Amino acid sequence: MMNFKMSQIPERTAKPRKSGLTMVMDKGLSFGEAENFLSVAGVHTDIIKLGFGTSFVTPNLRKKIELYQTHGIPVYFGGTLFEAFIIRNQFDEYVSICKDYKIDLIEVSDGSITIPHTEKCGYIEKISKFATVLSEVGSKDAAHIIPPYKWIELMSAELSAGSSYVIAEAREAGNVGIYRGSGEVREGLVQEILTKIPAEKILWEAPQKAQQLYFLELVGCNVNLGNIAPSEVIPLETMRIGLRSDTFDLYLNK
């Protein structure tokens, strides 16, 4: 989607994309706000996450999900909702709800609960038989620092179990998991992960502009980025292609 011709613009993957994904976090947009959002940013949005447990209390939920789906954008419930059902031994009910809402993208995470990793991989395996699985790695607890070799081990196992993508945890604020409390990227961790896990299989949660910039410079314009605020989709797309000062020089032949 470009309004004018310009040379030296990097090539973005085309929708429906397998890489270069922009995942948007909807934390409670109204139906009207969702319509407005789609009118300007739908063309640049690949996936919409109904953040954490918001779908439990959002009015007109079905109507909003159907709106996104009719625009060809898959929707999924936040991993925290999955965990809330798991901790209550209601896995089957959760699957039924996803099927009822025609949700065919399901996040499997353990950021707020502690379950054996084999059990988590078991859920991934079961769900991958009827839906696309995104599995999240990394704790929401800032004090729980996972060493790089462990991230790689967990991500590898989850991809082998049937995940289509692994999500690198950051929370909506971008201050845990792959980031320090200040929001600064744990660069050594990220670079080590990329030595073993293919970049196109990782969805980096990057709500802050500096974080988005880091991954664009490291991986390129078609890096998968998530937890993007609805109002940040157009700004991110310009940054991806060198039309924002932060990335202005990235693609110019000088």
Residue frames relative to the residue before (quaternion, step in Angstrom):
aa qw qx qy qz dx dy dz
M 1.0000 0.0000 0.0000 0.0000 0.00 0.00 0.00
M 0.2509 0.7532 -0.5712 0.2088 3.59 -0.26 1.28
N 0.3882 -0.7687 0.4713 0.1906 3.56 -0.86 0.95
F 0.7831 0.1584 -0.1159 0.5901 3.60 1.20 -0.35
K 0.4974 -0.6153 0.5069 0.3422 3.54 -1.33 0.20
M 0.1081 0.7729 -0.6185 0.0921 3.54 -0.98 0.88
S 0.4001 -0.7104 0.5202 0.2544 3.56 -0.96 0.82
Q 0.8210 0.2868 -0.2062 0.4485 3.54 -1.40 0.20
I 0.3956 0.6323 -0.5397 0.3904 3.52 0.89 1.07
P 0.4299 -0.7135 0.4713 0.2899 3.63 -0.65 0.99
E 0.5002 -0.6751 0.4570 0.2919 3.55 -1.11 0.67
R 0.2404 -0.7544 0.5978 0.1255 3.53 -0.74 1.12
T 0.5291 -0.5870 0.4975 0.3576 3.54 -1.15 0.59
A 0.4270 -0.7096 0.5002 0.2530 3.60 -1.13 0.60
K 0.5057 -0.6243 0.5002 0.3231 3.57 -1.17 0.57
P 0.5443 -0.2146 -0.8102 0.0369 1.60 -1.98 1.52
R 0.3200 -0.7936 0.4972 0.1434 3.55 -0.58 1.21
K 0.3031 -0.6944 0.6158 0.2162 3.51 -1.33 0.46
S 0.7698 0.0719 -0.0674 0.6306 3.58 1.26 -0.47
G 0.6686 0.4317 -0.3682 0.4807 3.54 -1.21 0.52
L 0.3125 0.7968 -0.4630 0.2306 3.55 1.29 0.46
T 0.1364 -0.7219 0.6681 0.1180 3.51 -1.26 0.65
M 0.1032 -0.7865 0.6084 0.0253 3.55 -0.56 1.22
V 0.2039 -0.7995 0.5610 0.0669 3.54 -0.72 1.16
M 0.2759 -0.7549 0.5711 0.1667 3.54 -1.01 0.81
D 0.1527 -0.7569 0.6335 0.0502 3.53 -0.69 1.21
K 0.1119 -0.8250 0.5532 0.0283 3.58 -0.46 1.23
G 0.8026 -0.2381 0.1273 0.5320 3.58 1.19 0.40
L 0.1862 0.7827 -0.5660 0.1797 3.58 0.99 0.79
S 0.4513 -0.6382 0.5383 0.3150 3.57 -1.14 0.63
F 0.6790 -0.4688 0.3468 0.4460 3.58 -1.25 0.21
G 0.6568 0.5171 -0.2999 0.4596 3.58 0.98 -0.88
E 0.6479 0.5058 -0.3126 0.4761 3.58 1.01 -0.83
A 0.6269 0.5299 -0.3321 0.4646 3.58 1.05 -0.78
E 0.6356 0.5175 -0.3265 0.4708 3.61 1.00 -0.79
N 0.6581 0.5065 -0.3041 0.4668 3.58 0.94 -0.90
F 0.6320 0.5408 -0.3160 0.4563 3.55 0.99 -0.91
L 0.6838 0.4941 -0.2836 0.4560 3.58 0.86 -0.97
S 0.6228 0.5701 -0.3499 0.4059 3.59 1.02 -0.75
V 0.7733 0.3127 -0.1841 0.5200 3.59 1.08 -0.62
A 0.8242 0.2728 -0.1071 0.4845 3.60 0.89 -0.86
G 0.4214 0.7318 -0.4564 0.2804 3.61 1.23 -0.12
V 0.6492 0.5456 -0.3099 0.4298 3.56 1.00 -0.85
H 0.7315 0.3921 -0.2175 0.5137 3.60 1.20 -0.53
T 0.6211 0.5433 -0.3290 0.4591 3.60 1.29 0.04
D 0.2378 -0.8075 0.5298 0.1039 3.57 -0.80 1.03
I 0.7896 0.0365 0.0245 0.6121 3.57 1.04 -0.80
I 0.1480 -0.7634 0.6180 0.1152 3.57 -1.16 0.61
K 0.1749 -0.7632 0.6159 0.0871 3.53 -0.90 1.01
L 0.2736 -0.7072 0.6241 0.1885 3.55 -0.91 0.93
G 0.3957 -0.8136 0.3719 0.2079 3.51 0.07 1.44
F 0.8731 -0.0467 -0.0387 0.4838 3.51 -1.26 0.84
G 0.7949 -0.2965 0.1899 0.4940 3.67 -0.65 -0.98
T 0.2800 0.8132 -0.4839 0.1617 3.60 1.23 0.32
S 0.6159 0.5766 -0.3632 0.3952 3.60 1.02 -0.69
F 0.5671 0.6076 -0.3760 0.4097 3.60 1.20 -0.47
V 0.8055 0.2761 -0.1075 0.5132 3.58 1.04 -0.80
T 0.4979 0.6695 -0.4262 0.3497 3.62 1.25 0.08
P 0.3829 -0.7126 0.5320 0.2502 3.63 -0.73 0.99
N 0.8332 0.1802 -0.1474 0.5016 3.61 -1.22 0.53
L 0.1324 0.8449 -0.5089 0.0983 3.56 1.10 0.73
R 0.6801 0.5007 -0.3085 0.4376 3.59 0.77 -1.01
K 0.6415 0.5389 -0.3133 0.4471 3.56 0.98 -0.94
K 0.6804 0.4826 -0.2934 0.4670 3.59 0.95 -0.87
I 0.6317 0.5225 -0.3364 0.4634 3.60 0.94 -0.83
E 0.6624 0.5070 -0.3026 0.4611 3.59 0.93 -0.92
L 0.5980 0.5622 -0.3543 0.4481 3.58 1.08 -0.73
Y 0.6747 0.4787 -0.2918 0.4800 3.59 0.86 -0.98
Q 0.6763 0.5100 -0.3003 0.4385 3.57 0.89 -0.94
T 0.6513 0.5023 -0.3318 0.4619 3.63 1.00 -0.72
H 0.6499 0.4671 -0.3168 0.5090 3.60 1.25 -0.30
G 0.5471 -0.6593 0.3727 0.3566 3.57 1.30 0.28
I 0.5550 0.5914 -0.4026 0.4244 3.58 1.20 0.47
P 0.3607 -0.7361 0.5265 0.2255 3.62 -0.59 1.10
V 0.2076 -0.7644 0.6045 0.0844 3.53 -1.12 0.84
Y 0.0396 0.7942 -0.6058 -0.0262 3.57 -1.11 0.55
F 0.5228 -0.6253 0.4873 0.3135 3.53 -1.28 0.50
G 0.5857 -0.5922 0.4290 0.3496 3.58 -1.08 0.74
G 0.6203 -0.5879 0.3873 0.3458 3.55 -1.15 0.71
T 0.5834 0.5923 -0.3761 0.4090 3.58 1.12 -0.62
L 0.6224 0.5280 -0.3448 0.4637 3.60 1.07 -0.69
F 0.6080 0.5396 -0.3399 0.4729 3.58 1.02 -0.83
E 0.6864 0.4907 -0.2869 0.4536 3.59 0.85 -1.01
A 0.6245 0.5437 -0.3393 0.4465 3.59 1.05 -0.76
F 0.6592 0.4777 -0.3076 0.4925 3.60 1.05 -0.70
I 0.6421 0.5366 -0.3273 0.4388 3.59 0.98 -0.84
I 0.6741 0.5064 -0.3007 0.4458 3.60 0.86 -0.99
R 0.7014 0.4249 -0.2464 0.5165 3.59 1.25 -0.51
N 0.4535 -0.7080 0.4252 0.3351 3.59 1.32 0.24
Q 0.5073 0.6451 -0.4207 0.3865 3.57 1.00 0.86
F 0.1115 0.8336 -0.5303 0.1072 3.57 0.97 0.85
D 0.6742 0.5062 -0.3067 0.4417 3.60 0.85 -0.96
E 0.6288 0.5263 -0.3310 0.4670 3.58 1.05 -0.77
Y 0.6363 0.5336 -0.3318 0.4475 3.57 1.00 -0.82
V 0.6412 0.5190 -0.3153 0.4691 3.57 0.95 -0.90
S 0.6504 0.5221 -0.3128 0.4545 3.60 0.97 -0.88
I 0.6373 0.5233 -0.3254 0.4627 3.58 1.01 -0.82
C 0.6439 0.5198 -0.3209 0.4606 3.59 0.92 -0.91
K 0.6699 0.4908 -0.3008 0.4689 3.58 0.93 -0.88
D 0.6344 0.5494 -0.3220 0.4382 3.57 1.01 -0.85
Y 0.7402 0.3792 -0.2099 0.5140 3.59 1.02 -0.81
K 0.4307 -0.7235 0.4324 0.3227 3.58 1.36 0.18
I 0.3055 0.7295 -0.5286 0.3084 3.53 1.08 0.90
D 0.0091 -0.8317 0.5551 -0.0059 3.60 -0.46 1.11
L 0.6024 0.4364 -0.3668 0.5587 3.51 1.26 0.61
I 0.0132 0.8323 -0.5510 0.0592 3.61 -0.53 1.11
E 0.2726 -0.7580 0.5727 0.1522 3.54 -0.92 0.97
V 0.1250 -0.7556 0.6404 0.0581 3.53 -0.97 0.97
S 0.1288 0.8090 -0.5605 0.1210 3.58 -0.56 1.12
D 0.1551 -0.7672 0.6117 0.1147 3.54 -1.32 0.25
G 0.2376 0.8183 -0.4917 0.1793 3.57 1.07 0.75
S 0.7692 0.3274 -0.1778 0.5191 3.59 1.14 -0.60
I 0.7379 0.3131 -0.2095 0.5600 3.57 1.25 -0.31
T 0.3318 -0.7129 0.5735 0.2298 3.55 -1.26 0.33
I 0.1317 0.7604 -0.6259 0.1124 3.54 -0.66 1.16
P 0.5919 -0.5559 0.4126 0.4128 3.62 -1.08 0.52
H 0.5581 -0.6418 0.4004 0.3410 3.58 -0.96 0.82
T 0.5936 0.5610 -0.3667 0.4454 3.58 1.12 -0.61
E 0.6289 0.5256 -0.3301 0.4682 3.59 1.09 -0.72
K 0.6341 0.5219 -0.3257 0.4685 3.58 0.98 -0.86
C 0.6670 0.4950 -0.2957 0.4719 3.59 0.92 -0.91
G 0.5906 0.5667 -0.3500 0.4556 3.56 1.18 -0.59
Y 0.6397 0.5039 -0.3170 0.4862 3.59 1.00 -0.82
I 0.6340 0.5364 -0.3286 0.4499 3.58 0.96 -0.90
E 0.6627 0.5240 -0.2947 0.4466 3.54 0.92 -0.99
K 0.6614 0.5080 -0.3001 0.4631 3.58 0.93 -0.95
I 0.7174 0.4674 -0.2619 0.4453 3.56 0.77 -1.09
S 0.6400 0.5601 -0.3355 0.4052 3.59 0.99 -0.79
K 0.5594 0.6031 -0.3901 0.4138 3.59 1.25 -0.24
F 0.8131 0.2024 -0.1132 0.5339 3.63 1.13 -0.49
A 0.7841 0.1996 -0.1280 0.5736 3.62 1.25 -0.08
T 0.5232 -0.5836 0.5026 0.3648 3.55 -1.31 0.21
V 0.2163 -0.8048 0.5444 0.0955 3.57 -0.79 1.02
L 0.1166 -0.6992 0.7008 0.0791 3.49 -1.18 0.86
S 0.0347 -0.8060 0.5892 0.0456 3.62 -0.71 0.88
E 0.3115 -0.7820 0.5216 0.1389 3.51 -0.93 0.97
V 0.1418 -0.7789 0.6085 0.0534 3.54 -0.97 0.95
G 0.6678 0.4653 -0.3685 0.4492 3.57 -0.99 0.84
S 0.3966 -0.7475 0.4900 0.2095 3.56 -0.91 0.91
K 0.4691 -0.6488 0.5199 0.2980 3.55 -1.26 0.54
D 0.5800 0.5736 -0.3638 0.4497 3.56 1.31 -0.18
A 0.3984 -0.7567 0.4689 0.2211 3.59 -0.41 1.25
A 0.6533 0.5256 -0.3202 0.4409 3.60 1.12 -0.58
H 0.6535 0.5124 -0.3034 0.4672 3.57 1.25 -0.41
I 0.0272 -0.8246 0.5642 -0.0294 3.58 0.01 1.28
I 0.2071 -0.7821 0.5793 0.0990 3.58 -0.66 1.15
P 0.4046 -0.7240 0.4921 0.2646 3.65 -0.70 0.97
P 0.6795 -0.5341 0.3157 0.3917 3.61 -1.12 0.64
Y 0.6532 0.5191 -0.3457 0.4294 3.63 0.84 -0.90
K 0.6452 0.5280 -0.3125 0.4552 3.58 1.11 -0.73
W 0.5958 0.5455 -0.3571 0.4689 3.61 1.03 -0.77
I 0.6721 0.5092 -0.2919 0.4515 3.57 0.88 -1.03
E 0.6451 0.5350 -0.3028 0.4538 3.56 0.98 -0.95
L 0.6843 0.4897 -0.2761 0.4643 3.57 0.89 -1.02
M 0.6669 0.5050 -0.3027 0.4567 3.58 0.89 -0.97
S 0.6463 0.5264 -0.3170 0.4525 3.60 0.92 -0.91
A 0.6753 0.5012 -0.2931 0.4548 3.56 0.89 -0.98
E 0.6831 0.4922 -0.2934 0.4528 3.59 0.96 -0.84
L 0.6227 0.5074 -0.3403 0.4889 3.58 1.07 -0.65
S 0.6478 0.5145 -0.3120 0.4671 3.58 1.02 -0.80
A 0.6609 0.5195 -0.3036 0.4485 3.59 1.09 -0.73
G 0.7064 -0.4759 0.2711 0.4484 3.60 1.22 -0.31
S 0.4345 0.6809 -0.4826 0.3386 3.59 1.22 0.14
S 0.3849 -0.7012 0.5483 0.2441 3.56 -1.03 0.78
Y 0.7780 0.0426 -0.0051 0.6268 3.56 1.17 -0.72
V 0.2327 -0.7107 0.6320 0.2032 3.53 -1.24 0.47
I 0.2833 -0.7541 0.5737 0.1479 3.54 -0.96 0.95
A 0.2802 -0.7418 0.5843 0.1727 3.58 -0.88 0.96
E 0.4423 -0.7599 0.4298 0.2054 3.55 -0.46 1.33
A 0.0533 0.7899 -0.6102 0.0305 3.53 -1.09 0.80
R 0.3484 -0.6922 0.5084 0.3755 3.54 1.27 -0.60
E 0.6653 -0.5091 0.3540 0.4158 3.55 -1.27 0.25
A 0.6818 0.4919 -0.2959 0.4534 3.61 1.13 -0.55
G 0.3771 -0.7429 0.4772 0.2795 3.59 1.19 -0.42
N 0.5866 0.6013 -0.3638 0.4025 3.58 0.93 0.85
V 0.6879 0.3565 -0.3209 0.5447 3.60 1.15 0.58
G 0.7240 0.4649 -0.2893 0.4195 3.58 -1.29 -0.20
I 0.8383 -0.0456 0.0700 0.5387 3.58 -0.48 -1.22
Y 0.7022 0.4113 -0.2576 0.5210 3.58 1.32 -0.01
R 0.4732 -0.6086 0.5449 0.3297 3.52 -1.30 0.42
G 0.7191 -0.4458 0.3130 0.4316 3.56 -1.29 0.22
S 0.6461 0.5315 -0.3006 0.4579 3.56 1.20 -0.61
G 0.5491 -0.5982 0.4047 0.4207 3.58 1.27 -0.29
E 0.5000 0.6598 -0.4192 0.3727 3.58 1.31 -0.14
V 0.5108 -0.6626 0.4597 0.2978 3.58 -0.99 0.89
R 0.3564 -0.6743 0.5955 0.2524 3.57 -1.07 0.74
E 0.2248 -0.8601 0.4426 0.1174 3.54 0.41 1.33
G 0.6404 0.5302 -0.3313 0.4461 3.58 0.92 -0.87
L 0.6382 0.5312 -0.3109 0.4624 3.56 1.02 -0.88
V 0.6793 0.4989 -0.2936 0.4509 3.58 0.79 -1.04
Q 0.6964 0.4797 -0.2882 0.4492 3.57 0.83 -0.96
E 0.6324 0.5190 -0.3348 0.4676 3.57 1.08 -0.66
I 0.6081 0.5474 -0.3460 0.4593 3.59 1.01 -0.82
L 0.7035 0.4934 -0.2677 0.4359 3.57 0.90 -0.97
T 0.5616 0.5769 -0.4082 0.4303 3.61 1.19 -0.18
K 0.7858 0.3234 -0.1487 0.5058 3.60 1.18 -0.55
I 0.7567 0.3230 -0.1816 0.5386 3.60 1.08 -0.64
P 0.4657 -0.6924 0.4604 0.3029 3.66 -0.72 0.96
A 0.5553 -0.6478 0.4150 0.3158 3.58 -0.88 1.00
E 0.6739 0.5164 -0.3138 0.4251 3.60 0.97 -0.81
K 0.6512 0.5047 -0.3135 0.4721 3.59 1.29 -0.20
I 0.6716 0.4810 -0.2886 0.4840 3.59 1.29 -0.15
L 0.1560 -0.7384 0.6493 0.0940 3.54 -1.04 0.90
W 0.1975 -0.8056 0.5521 0.0847 3.57 -0.41 1.26
E 0.3152 -0.7130 0.5863 0.2204 3.58 -0.74 0.98
A 0.1115 0.8112 -0.5544 0.1491 3.57 -0.56 1.18
P 0.0348 -0.8561 0.5154 0.0152 3.60 0.43 1.17
Q 0.7115 0.4498 -0.2646 0.4706 3.61 1.11 -0.56
K 0.6123 -0.5942 0.3800 0.3572 3.57 -1.05 0.80
A 0.6541 0.5178 -0.3242 0.4460 3.62 0.88 -0.89
Q 0.6375 0.5204 -0.3186 0.4704 3.59 1.09 -0.71
Q 0.6305 0.5211 -0.3250 0.4746 3.59 0.98 -0.86
L 0.6507 0.5293 -0.3074 0.4493 3.57 0.93 -0.95
Y 0.6239 0.5553 -0.3357 0.4356 3.58 0.95 -0.89
F 0.7239 0.4414 -0.2546 0.4652 3.58 0.81 -0.99
L 0.6039 0.5413 -0.3584 0.4625 3.59 1.09 -0.61
E 0.6781 0.4764 -0.2894 0.4790 3.57 0.97 -0.84
L 0.6919 0.4940 -0.2766 0.4481 3.58 1.01 -0.82
V 0.8155 0.2743 -0.1042 0.4989 3.58 0.75 -1.10
G 0.5532 -0.6014 0.4059 0.4094 3.60 1.06 -0.72
C 0.7376 -0.4586 0.2692 0.4161 3.55 -1.31 0.22
N 0.7317 0.4119 -0.2410 0.4867 3.61 1.16 -0.49
V 0.2675 0.7367 -0.5577 0.2733 3.55 1.00 0.87
N 0.4371 -0.6768 0.5254 0.2735 3.61 -1.15 0.64
L 0.0019 0.8148 -0.5780 0.0441 3.59 -0.66 1.11
G 0.0985 -0.8255 0.5555 0.0131 3.56 -0.99 0.89
N 0.7533 0.3486 -0.3235 0.4543 3.50 -1.46 0.20
I 0.3000 0.7427 -0.5299 0.2787 3.55 1.03 0.87
A 0.4327 -0.6871 0.5173 0.2705 3.59 -0.89 0.93
P 0.6253 -0.5672 0.3720 0.3858 3.62 -1.02 0.71
S 0.6941 0.4809 -0.2787 0.4574 3.60 0.97 -0.82
E 0.6789 0.5035 -0.2841 0.4526 3.60 1.27 -0.27
V 0.4450 0.7240 -0.4475 0.2785 3.62 1.23 -0.09
I 0.6833 0.4635 -0.2882 0.4850 3.61 0.85 -0.95
P 0.6443 0.5026 -0.3403 0.4653 3.66 0.86 -0.80
L 0.6458 0.5112 -0.3266 0.4636 3.61 0.98 -0.81
E 0.6498 0.5237 -0.3307 0.4407 3.59 0.90 -0.87
T 0.6462 0.4979 -0.3296 0.4753 3.61 1.00 -0.73
M 0.6441 0.5120 -0.3252 0.4661 3.57 1.05 -0.74
R 0.6020 0.5711 -0.3541 0.4312 3.59 1.06 -0.71
I 0.8052 0.3175 -0.1422 0.4803 3.61 0.94 -0.85
G 0.6280 -0.6031 0.3287 0.3659 3.59 1.21 0.42
L 0.5736 0.5848 -0.3906 0.4201 3.58 1.16 0.49
R 0.6015 0.4154 -0.3921 0.5585 3.51 1.06 0.94
S 0.6336 -0.5914 0.3160 0.3860 3.59 -0.89 0.83
D 0.5960 0.6100 -0.3530 0.3847 3.60 1.07 -0.76
T 0.8016 0.2175 -0.1000 0.5479 3.61 1.02 -0.79
F 0.2547 0.8322 -0.4697 0.1481 3.58 1.31 0.21
D 0.7660 0.3832 -0.1955 0.4776 3.59 0.92 -0.92
L 0.4519 0.7448 -0.4272 0.2418 3.60 1.22 -0.25
Y 0.8273 0.2611 -0.1067 0.4859 3.58 0.87 -0.89
L 0.4928 0.6746 -0.4271 0.3460 3.58 1.26 0.13
N 0.3152 -0.7036 0.5996 0.2147 3.57 -1.02 0.83
K 0.0481 -0.8305 0.5549 0.0005 3.55 -0.39 1.19
